[in-house]
Amino acid sequence: MSTYFRTIPDDIEASARIDGCSTSRILWNIIGGLTAGAIK
């Protein structure tokens, strides 16, 4: 699972920060949303 997290581009996090997302929102909404398919 940690390998899957490493494949997520850093640009996604950087874009979310520019849009004003907090760390918890990035983890829950963006990273969590992207990894939901891998968890199921």
Residue, then its C-alpha position, 0 to 999 in steps of 0.5 A: m500500500s505504501t508503494y501506491f501512495r508513492t506513485i501519487p504525483d507531488d503536483i496534486e498535493a502542491s495544487a491542493r495547497i495552492d487552492g487553500c486545502s489544509t493537510s487533513r483535507i488533502l489526506w482525507n479528500i484527495i489522497g483518500g479519494l485516489t486510494a479508495g479504489a486500491i483499498k476496495 
